């Protein structure tokens, strides 16, 4: 997994458990570079990370790029979601900036979506792309103690709770990342079957 984000790694491992494979992160390797996310889309960033790390490690690699888009803000934070409040910002900083920008907006104008794109690559090139989304709205104050990122302010409409209030068991069934990973899992399983047949 082309990431050092421990929260994201735990989430992905939980969703993909039962595959019969070990999932490693960049922390399991020495001297791997941080791949700069300078693409204009989630897909561009995910592909760049997956292809770069797969080439260096010679292992099947998954890379995820995800973020939040808010309609009233013209799609912001978008691909800059992790750095919305500036370089070195915290999750709380990002949430604070988002809520400040939406101050005075009624619920009807706080529609938002979480997007996730996962790229899968091996040393020979790109294996597949999978995407998922969750549609909801931005709450008025942070709520909940689970999750990370924008989870405390993103309200899932059916549950009427933030992702941070739902906890991992429910979130990992309905989130944008869960939906993308369900598609990615099928791609990975197909890859592993083909690899086993060749060997």
C-alpha positions as CSV (number, residue, x, y, z in Angstrom):
1,X,0.0,0.0,0.0
2,X,1.6,3.2,-1.2
3,X,1.0,5.2,2.0
4,X,2.3,5.9,5.4
5,X,-1.1,7.1,6.7
6,X,-1.7,4.7,9.6
7,X,-5.5,5.6,9.8
8,X,-5.9,4.8,6.1
9,X,-3.8,1.7,6.3
10,X,-6.0,0.3,9.2
11,X,-9.2,1.1,7.3
12,X,-7.9,-0.6,4.1
13,X,-6.7,-3.7,6.0
14,X,-10.0,-4.0,7.8
15,X,-12.0,-3.8,4.5
16,X,-9.7,-6.2,2.6
17,X,-9.2,-8.8,5.3
18,X,-9.7,-12.4,4.3
19,X,-7.7,-12.1,1.1
20,X,-5.0,-14.4,2.4
21,X,-2.3,-11.9,1.6
22,X,-0.1,-9.6,3.8
23,X,-0.6,-5.9,3.3
24,X,2.5,-3.8,3.7
25,X,2.9,-0.1,3.8
26,X,5.7,2.2,2.9
27,X,6.9,1.9,6.5
28,X,7.9,-1.7,5.8
29,X,10.5,-0.6,3.3
30,X,13.7,1.4,3.6
31,X,14.5,4.5,1.4
32,X,11.2,4.7,-0.5
33,X,10.4,8.2,-1.6
34,X,7.3,10.2,-0.8
35,X,5.5,10.5,-4.1
36,X,4.3,14.0,-4.6
37,X,0.6,14.3,-5.2
38,X,0.7,17.0,-7.9
39,X,-2.1,15.7,-10.1
40,X,-5.2,17.6,-10.9
41,X,-7.5,14.6,-10.2
42,X,-7.7,11.8,-7.6
43,X,-7.1,9.3,-10.4
44,X,-3.9,11.0,-11.6
45,X,-2.5,11.0,-8.0
46,X,-3.5,7.4,-7.3
47,X,-1.9,6.1,-10.6
48,X,1.3,8.0,-10.0
49,X,1.7,6.6,-6.5
50,X,0.8,3.0,-7.5
51,X,3.1,2.9,-10.5
52,X,6.0,4.5,-8.8
53,X,6.0,2.3,-5.7
54,X,5.2,-0.9,-7.7
55,X,8.2,-0.2,-9.9
56,X,10.5,0.3,-6.9
57,X,9.3,-2.6,-4.8
58,X,8.4,-5.1,-7.6
59,X,5.2,-5.9,-5.6
60,X,1.5,-5.5,-6.4
61,X,0.7,-2.1,-5.1
62,X,-2.5,-0.3,-4.3
63,X,-2.6,3.5,-3.9
64,X,-5.6,5.5,-2.9
65,X,-6.3,9.2,-3.4
66,X,-9.4,10.5,-1.8
67,X,-11.0,13.7,-0.7
68,X,-14.1,15.8,-0.1
69,X,-16.0,18.0,-2.5
70,X,-18.5,20.6,-1.4
71,X,-20.9,21.9,-4.0
72,X,-21.3,25.4,-2.4
73,X,-17.5,25.8,-2.5
74,X,-17.2,24.9,-6.1
75,X,-15.8,21.4,-5.3
76,X,-13.3,22.5,-2.7
77,X,-11.3,21.1,-0.9
78,X,-11.1,18.5,-3.7
79,X,-7.6,17.0,-4.5
80,X,-6.1,19.4,-1.9
81,X,-8.3,18.0,0.9
82,X,-5.4,16.8,3.1
83,X,-3.7,20.2,2.8
84,X,-6.8,22.4,2.7
85,X,-5.7,24.6,5.7
86,X,-2.1,24.7,4.5
87,X,1.1,22.7,4.7
88,X,1.5,20.9,8.0
89,X,-2.1,21.4,9.0
90,X,-4.0,18.9,11.2
91,X,-7.4,17.3,10.6
92,X,-8.9,19.7,13.1
93,X,-7.4,22.7,11.1
94,X,-9.0,21.4,7.9
95,X,-12.4,20.9,9.5
96,X,-12.2,24.3,11.2
97,X,-11.5,26.1,7.8
98,X,-14.3,24.2,6.1
99,X,-16.8,25.1,8.7
100,X,-15.7,28.7,8.7
101,X,-16.1,28.9,4.9
102,X,-19.6,27.4,5.2
103,X,-20.7,29.6,8.1
104,X,-24.2,30.9,7.4
105,X,-25.0,28.3,4.8
106,X,-28.2,26.3,5.5
107,X,-28.3,22.5,5.3
108,X,-29.7,22.6,1.8
109,X,-26.6,24.3,0.6
110,X,-24.1,22.1,2.4
111,X,-24.3,19.1,0.0
112,X,-21.0,17.2,-0.2
113,X,-19.4,14.0,-1.5
114,X,-16.4,11.9,-0.4
115,X,-14.6,10.5,-3.4
116,X,-12.0,7.8,-3.5
117,X,-9.9,6.4,-6.4
118,X,-7.7,3.4,-6.0
119,X,-5.1,2.4,-8.5
120,X,-3.5,-1.0,-8.6
121,X,-0.2,-1.7,-10.3
122,X,2.6,-4.2,-10.5
123,X,6.2,-3.9,-11.8
124,X,4.9,-4.2,-15.4
125,X,2.4,-1.4,-15.2
126,X,-1.2,-0.5,-14.3
127,X,-3.5,-3.4,-13.4
128,X,-6.7,-1.5,-12.7
129,X,-8.6,1.5,-11.4
130,X,-11.5,1.5,-9.0
131,X,-13.6,4.4,-7.7
132,X,-16.3,5.0,-5.1
133,X,-18.2,7.9,-3.6
134,X,-20.4,8.7,-0.6
135,X,-22.9,11.5,-0.9
136,X,-24.0,13.5,2.2
137,X,-23.7,17.0,3.7
138,X,-21.5,19.0,6.0
139,X,-22.7,19.4,9.5
140,X,-22.6,22.6,11.5
141,X,-20.2,21.3,14.2
142,X,-17.8,18.4,14.5
143,X,-19.4,15.3,16.1
144,X,-18.0,11.9,17.0
145,X,-14.7,10.4,18.1
146,X,-14.0,7.8,15.4
147,X,-12.3,8.0,12.0
148,X,-10.1,10.7,10.7
149,X,-10.0,13.6,8.3
150,X,-13.4,15.1,7.6
151,X,-15.3,12.3,9.3
152,X,-16.5,14.5,12.2
153,X,-18.2,16.9,9.8
154,X,-19.5,14.6,7.0
155,X,-23.0,13.5,7.7
156,X,-24.3,10.3,6.1
157,X,-27.9,11.1,5.2
158,X,-29.4,7.6,5.8
159,X,-27.9,7.3,9.2
160,X,-28.2,11.0,10.1
161,X,-24.8,10.8,11.8
162,X,-21.3,11.8,10.9
163,X,-18.8,9.2,9.8
164,X,-17.0,9.8,13.1
165,X,-20.2,9.0,15.1
166,X,-20.9,5.8,13.1
167,X,-17.6,4.0,14.0
168,X,-15.5,1.8,11.8
169,X,-17.9,-1.2,11.5
170,X,-20.7,0.8,9.9
171,X,-18.5,3.3,8.1
172,X,-16.4,0.6,6.5
173,X,-19.6,-0.8,4.8
174,X,-20.9,2.5,3.4
175,X,-17.9,4.8,2.9
176,X,-16.4,6.0,-0.4
177,X,-13.3,4.0,0.3
178,X,-15.3,0.8,1.1
179,X,-17.1,1.1,-2.2
180,X,-13.9,1.7,-4.2
181,X,-12.2,-1.2,-2.3
182,X,-15.0,-3.6,-3.1
183,X,-14.3,-3.0,-6.8
184,X,-10.5,-3.1,-6.2
185,X,-10.8,-6.4,-4.3
186,X,-12.3,-8.0,-7.4
187,X,-9.4,-6.7,-9.5
188,X,-6.9,-8.0,-7.0
189,X,-8.5,-11.4,-6.7
190,X,-8.5,-11.7,-10.5
191,X,-4.8,-10.7,-10.6
192,X,-3.9,-13.3,-7.9
193,X,-5.8,-16.0,-9.8
194,X,-4.0,-15.2,-13.0
195,X,-0.6,-15.1,-11.2
196,X,-1.3,-18.5,-9.5
197,X,-2.2,-20.0,-12.9
198,X,1.0,-18.8,-14.5
199,X,3.2,-20.1,-11.7
